[in-house]
Amino acid sequence: MKLLQNTLAALVLSLPLALVGCGGNPEPAPAGEEITQDDVVDLGDLITQDPDAAAAAEMIGDPATLLAEGRRQGDKARMDVAAVLGFVKELAAGEPSRKGARPDGTAFAEWEKTIQGKDATLVVGRMAAGRFRYLVALRNADNTRTPLLTGIFVKKGPRTGGGRLHVNLTNLSDAFNAPGADGSIHFWFANHRGDKRGRRIAYHNVVRRDDPDKRVVNFGADLVRLVGVGGRFRSVGIGDFIPSLPGPEATGLRILWKRDEGGRGAAAVASLGAMKQLLGTAHECWDKDGLRTAYEDDNPNNDAMNPNEGDVAMCAGFAREQPPDEADVGENGMDVDPELDALLEESGAMDIDAAEADRVDDAGT
């Protein structure tokens, strides 16, 4: 449907991000033990796309299909987060520049490097057994720090566990002129299990600096991956995408895929004004190569541009799934996701509140 496609295309946020890691639950180290590489969570694959064609699904034909839109959103988000998450990986390569203990006896380690002409630092501080505070910052001429990333890692095994990280888009854009946005990104992740991983990403009051309308966008996207089997993700974007309608609008996307078989997606656009209203829905199916096998929307005026075709009742073993219900969508850009909630709870990520993840004053000395 024309309205659905144009509204989805207006989003410049994220969908398919992934986590990797091995399982394991060793005894946590005592709070005073030295920080090691095992205490630096492996976030490298948070900024890469799933190689499975059924998940990446670069479509042939109509460029405004649900999965082509998902890929565009994912590419933009990787640009947003790659700079900071890349810092973590690059900074933590090799031994720390210094390490020791804070006045309370808990250990910290600090890595320092010059990246893109900036003096960057990663500080990892043990707050308690198995619990670490992270800070990625730029060191200023007056020896103060400008934080780019803050957060908490709950360690379950070497470089794996759960956590919550906050990326400061304003500071990042001021320092590097990229990604060119104000606001923040919050990540919750769980990579402690060998069979299942998950993450939640949330954009909070993000404004693109190159947007002449300065639209404020909130966006949420959840991913659950069954390792070697497939997975699903859900996303909701909130913003004033249709100026002619009162209040903000929500665009929702739910996608399921099975490795080497294919997948399906459902999308919806709704008005969140005083009277919530569903504006349109669409369903799509694709094969193992990410090529469309069926499509259906509920806008008869769209048939000339994107006609219904095939049968969307069952695709790759997945029955038809309804898109997000406008009644379940709030202005924080979140869809309901009990499976991911349970996985994040198991990892310890759900116990970290926003204030704790934002703190920068006790990561190191």
Buried (B, 14 or more C-beta within 10 A) or exposed (E): BBBBBEBBBBBBBBBBBBBBBEEEEEEBBEBEBBBBBBBBBBBBBBBBBBEBBBBBBBBEEEEBBBBBBBBBBBBBBBBBBBBBBBBBBBBBEEEBEEBEBBEEEBBBBBBBBEBEEBBBBBBBBBBEBBBBBBBBBBBEEEEEBBBBBBBBBBBBBBBBBBBBBBBBBBBBBEBBEBBBBBBBBBBBBBBBBBEBBBBBBBBBEBBBEEBEEEBBBBBBBBBBBEBEEBBBBBBBBBBBBBEEBEBBBBBBBBBBBBBEBBBBBBBBBBBBEEEBBBBBBBBBBBBBEBBBBBBBBBBEEBEEEBEBEEEBEEBBEBEBBEBBBBEEBBEBBBBEBEEBBBBBEBBBBBBBEEEBBBBBEBBBE
